[in-house]
Amino acid sequence: MAVRGPDGGPAVIVNAPLLDDGTPMPTRFWLVDARLRDAVSRLEAAGGVRQAEAAIAPDAIAAAHERYASARDRAIAPGHTGPRPSGGVGGTRQGVKCLHAHLAWFLVGGDDPVGRWVVDRLALDTAAYVVERGYGR
């Protein structure tokens, strides 16, 4: 678990960059809090992905994808020679694919303007979320 919600339950979990069988897993942080998942799903259904892309400069989104991919790739064992995850947040290379993934990374402490945008749209009190040791904001 990477982040606990206001009730102490899991809000964000962390995935290994590679599954046990070596399959690449591009999504490092996964939003599991049901209330947040539902709120983000409603935001996406109301056109939130397009709105976020219109509100945030493409170069800022691209830089966030690069930071995410770099952090994820550092979690892969040195010398790994098999397949590697690709893309940035949510496995995408450009633009916004999944507001859930952006919010999860932001809550963990990722420098993600899309995650910040989601927090602002949902009026989330991020101080109510506890980041587990090893993940810092």
Short mmCIF file of the C-alpha atoms (twelve columns), coordinates in Angstrom:
data_MODEL
# 
_entry.id   MODEL 
# 
loop_
_atom_site.group_PDB 
_atom_site.id 
_atom_site.type_symbol 
_atom_site.label_atom_id 
_atom_site.label_alt_id 
_atom_site.label_comp_id 
_atom_site.label_asym_id 
_atom_site.label_seq_id 
_atom_site.Cartn_x 
_atom_site.Cartn_y 
_atom_site.Cartn_z 
_atom_site.pdbx_PDB_model_num 
ATOM 1   C CA . MET A 1   0.000   0.000   0.000   1 
ATOM 2   C CA . ALA A 2   1.324   3.435   -0.922  1 
ATOM 3   C CA . VAL A 3   -1.388  5.755   0.436   1 
ATOM 4   C CA . ARG A 4   -4.037  5.379   3.126   1 
ATOM 5   C CA . GLY A 5   -7.314  7.260   2.888   1 
ATOM 6   C CA . PRO A 6   -8.936  9.404   5.560   1 
ATOM 7   C CA . ASP A 7   -10.551 6.281   7.085   1 
ATOM 8   C CA . GLY A 8   -7.187  4.474   7.267   1 
ATOM 9   C CA . GLY A 9   -8.039  2.099   4.452   1 
ATOM 10  C CA . PRO A 10  -6.056  1.683   1.247   1 
ATOM 11  C CA . ALA A 11  -6.383  4.521   -1.244  1 
ATOM 12  C CA . VAL A 12  -3.449  3.770   -3.569  1 
ATOM 13  C CA . ILE A 13  -1.494  0.562   -3.996  1 
ATOM 14  C CA . VAL A 14  1.888   0.160   -5.637  1 
ATOM 15  C CA . ASN A 15  2.517   -2.362  -8.395  1 
ATOM 16  C CA . ALA A 16  5.867   -3.852  -9.273  1 
ATOM 17  C CA . PRO A 17  7.034   -2.720  -12.728 1 
ATOM 18  C CA . LEU A 18  7.125   -6.387  -13.764 1 
ATOM 19  C CA . LEU A 19  4.590   -9.083  -12.927 1 
ATOM 20  C CA . ASP A 20  5.823   -12.370 -11.453 1 
ATOM 21  C CA . ASP A 21  5.994   -13.904 -14.940 1 
ATOM 22  C CA . GLY A 22  8.039   -10.947 -16.270 1 
ATOM 23  C CA . THR A 23  5.163   -9.221  -18.045 1 
ATOM 24  C CA . PRO A 24  5.707   -5.433  -17.979 1 
ATOM 25  C CA . MET A 25  3.259   -3.468  -15.794 1 
ATOM 26  C CA . PRO A 26  3.297   0.194   -16.851 1 
ATOM 27  C CA . THR A 27  0.880   1.387   -14.155 1 
ATOM 28  C CA . ARG A 28  2.945   1.689   -10.985 1 
ATOM 29  C CA . PHE A 29  0.283   3.257   -8.741  1 
ATOM 30  C CA . TRP A 30  -3.325  2.098   -8.688  1 
ATOM 31  C CA . LEU A 31  -6.259  3.997   -7.193  1 
ATOM 32  C CA . VAL A 32  -8.230  1.504   -5.061  1 
ATOM 33  C CA . ASP A 33  -10.361 3.764   -2.825  1 
ATOM 34  C CA . ALA A 34  -13.910 3.103   -4.067  1 
ATOM 35  C CA . ARG A 35  -15.183 6.612   -3.299  1 
ATOM 36  C CA . LEU A 36  -12.298 8.237   -5.176  1 
ATOM 37  C CA . ARG A 37  -12.544 5.766   -8.065  1 
ATOM 38  C CA . ASP A 38  -16.223 6.570   -8.483  1 
ATOM 39  C CA . ALA A 39  -15.644 10.329  -8.290  1 
ATOM 40  C CA . VAL A 40  -12.875 10.153  -10.899 1 
ATOM 41  C CA . SER A 41  -15.045 7.929   -13.114 1 
ATOM 42  C CA . ARG A 42  -17.801 10.555  -13.001 1 
ATOM 43  C CA . LEU A 43  -15.254 13.244  -13.882 1 
ATOM 44  C CA . GLU A 44  -14.011 11.176  -16.832 1 
ATOM 45  C CA . ALA A 45  -17.592 10.499  -17.988 1 
ATOM 46  C CA . ALA A 46  -18.219 14.256  -17.988 1 
ATOM 47  C CA . GLY A 47  -15.316 14.815  -20.395 1 
ATOM 48  C CA . GLY A 48  -12.580 15.203  -17.796 1 
ATOM 49  C CA . VAL A 49  -9.813  13.708  -19.931 1 
ATOM 50  C CA . ARG A 50  -10.428 16.239  -22.731 1 
ATOM 51  C CA . GLN A 51  -10.815 19.047  -20.194 1 
ATOM 52  C CA . ALA A 52  -7.521  18.194  -18.497 1 
ATOM 53  C CA . GLU A 53  -5.711  18.046  -21.833 1 
ATOM 54  C CA . ALA A 54  -7.157  21.459  -22.760 1 
ATOM 55  C CA . ALA A 55  -6.253  23.001  -19.404 1 
ATOM 56  C CA . ILE A 56  -2.667  21.734  -19.076 1 
ATOM 57  C CA . ALA A 57  0.162   22.518  -21.464 1 
ATOM 58  C CA . PRO A 58  1.194   19.492  -23.534 1 
ATOM 59  C CA . ASP A 59  4.855   19.939  -22.572 1 
ATOM 60  C CA . ALA A 60  3.900   19.828  -18.869 1 
ATOM 61  C CA . ILE A 61  2.005   16.570  -19.437 1 
ATOM 62  C CA . ALA A 62  4.917   15.128  -21.441 1 
ATOM 63  C CA . ALA A 63  7.370   16.048  -18.674 1 
ATOM 64  C CA . ALA A 64  5.122   14.316  -16.109 1 
ATOM 65  C CA . HIS A 65  5.107   11.151  -18.256 1 
ATOM 66  C CA . GLU A 66  8.913   11.259  -18.389 1 
ATOM 67  C CA . ARG A 67  9.227   11.675  -14.591 1 
ATOM 68  C CA . TYR A 68  6.793   8.815   -13.995 1 
ATOM 69  C CA . ALA A 69  8.560   6.469   -16.430 1 
ATOM 70  C CA . SER A 70  11.947  7.311   -14.962 1 
ATOM 71  C CA . ALA A 71  10.784  6.595   -11.403 1 
ATOM 72  C CA . ARG A 72  9.092   3.349   -12.490 1 
ATOM 73  C CA . ASP A 73  12.159  2.213   -14.412 1 
ATOM 74  C CA . ARG A 74  14.395  2.774   -11.372 1 
ATOM 75  C CA . ALA A 75  12.358  0.074   -9.621  1 
ATOM 76  C CA . ILE A 76  13.486  -2.512  -12.192 1 
ATOM 77  C CA . ALA A 77  16.460  -4.592  -11.095 1 
ATOM 78  C CA . PRO A 78  19.757  -3.549  -12.647 1 
ATOM 79  C CA . GLY A 79  20.755  -5.933  -15.400 1 
ATOM 80  C CA . HIS A 80  17.158  -6.871  -16.282 1 
ATOM 81  C CA . THR A 81  17.218  -7.999  -19.914 1 
ATOM 82  C CA . GLY A 82  13.599  -8.926  -20.570 1 
ATOM 83  C CA . PRO A 83  10.677  -6.795  -21.679 1 
ATOM 84  C CA . ARG A 84  10.237  -3.475  -19.902 1 
ATOM 85  C CA . PRO A 85  7.145   -1.335  -19.287 1 
ATOM 86  C CA . SER A 86  6.755   1.565   -21.682 1 
ATOM 87  C CA . GLY A 87  5.043   4.903   -21.684 1 
ATOM 88  C CA . GLY A 88  4.355   7.155   -18.759 1 
ATOM 89  C CA . VAL A 89  1.334   7.547   -16.498 1 
ATOM 90  C CA . GLY A 90  -1.141  4.776   -17.286 1 
ATOM 91  C CA . GLY A 91  1.235   3.434   -19.947 1 
ATOM 92  C CA . THR A 92  0.556   6.267   -22.383 1 
ATOM 93  C CA . ARG A 93  3.286   8.146   -24.206 1 
ATOM 94  C CA . GLN A 94  1.461   11.432  -24.712 1 
ATOM 95  C CA . GLY A 95  -1.625  13.259  -23.568 1 
ATOM 96  C CA . VAL A 96  -3.956  11.993  -20.869 1 
ATOM 97  C CA . LYS A 97  -5.289  8.452   -20.862 1 
ATOM 98  C CA . CYS A 98  -6.588  7.816   -17.338 1 
ATOM 99  C CA . LEU A 99  -7.351  10.381  -14.650 1 
ATOM 100 C CA . HIS A 100 -7.336  7.580   -12.057 1 
ATOM 101 C CA . ALA A 101 -3.659  6.812   -12.713 1 
ATOM 102 C CA . HIS A 102 -2.703  10.501  -12.623 1 
ATOM 103 C CA . LEU A 103 -4.493  11.018  -9.319  1 
ATOM 104 C CA . ALA A 104 -2.936  7.892   -7.792  1 
ATOM 105 C CA . TRP A 105 0.571   9.061   -8.687  1 
ATOM 106 C CA . PHE A 106 -0.120  12.584  -7.443  1 
ATOM 107 C CA . LEU A 107 -1.401  11.284  -4.095  1 
ATOM 108 C CA . VAL A 108 1.790   9.256   -3.691  1 
ATOM 109 C CA . GLY A 109 3.794   12.432  -4.225  1 
ATOM 110 C CA . GLY A 110 4.323   12.491  -7.954  1 
ATOM 111 C CA . ASP A 111 4.897   15.821  -9.656  1 
ATOM 112 C CA . ASP A 112 1.869   15.504  -11.916 1 
ATOM 113 C CA . PRO A 113 -0.092  18.543  -13.139 1 
ATOM 114 C CA . VAL A 114 -2.961  16.302  -14.265 1 
ATOM 115 C CA . GLY A 115 -3.214  14.741  -10.805 1 
ATOM 116 C CA . ARG A 116 -3.243  18.262  -9.313  1 
ATOM 117 C CA . TRP A 117 -6.007  19.208  -11.775 1 
ATOM 118 C CA . VAL A 118 -8.087  16.213  -10.633 1 
ATOM 119 C CA . VAL A 119 -7.538  17.133  -6.965  1 
ATOM 120 C CA . ASP A 120 -8.724  20.665  -7.694  1 
ATOM 121 C CA . ARG A 121 -11.805 19.505  -9.659  1 
ATOM 122 C CA . LEU A 122 -12.806 17.068  -6.910  1 
ATOM 123 C CA . ALA A 123 -11.911 19.542  -4.120  1 
ATOM 124 C CA . LEU A 124 -9.928  16.795  -2.363  1 
ATOM 125 C CA . ASP A 125 -8.229  17.521  0.922   1 
ATOM 126 C CA . THR A 126 -4.930  15.777  0.203   1 
ATOM 127 C CA . ALA A 127 -3.801  16.354  3.798   1 
ATOM 128 C CA . ALA A 128 -6.342  13.684  4.792   1 
ATOM 129 C CA . TYR A 129 -4.354  11.044  2.876   1 
ATOM 130 C CA . VAL A 130 -1.354  9.383   4.510   1 
ATOM 131 C CA . VAL A 131 1.569   8.446   2.312   1 
ATOM 132 C CA . GLU A 132 3.287   5.293   3.545   1 
ATOM 133 C CA . ARG A 133 6.979   5.341   4.345   1 
ATOM 134 C CA . GLY A 134 9.117   5.148   1.239   1 
ATOM 135 C CA . TYR A 135 6.802   7.214   -0.904  1 
ATOM 136 C CA . GLY A 136 6.868   10.881  0.241   1 
ATOM 137 C CA . ARG A 137 5.034   13.891  -0.931  1 
# 
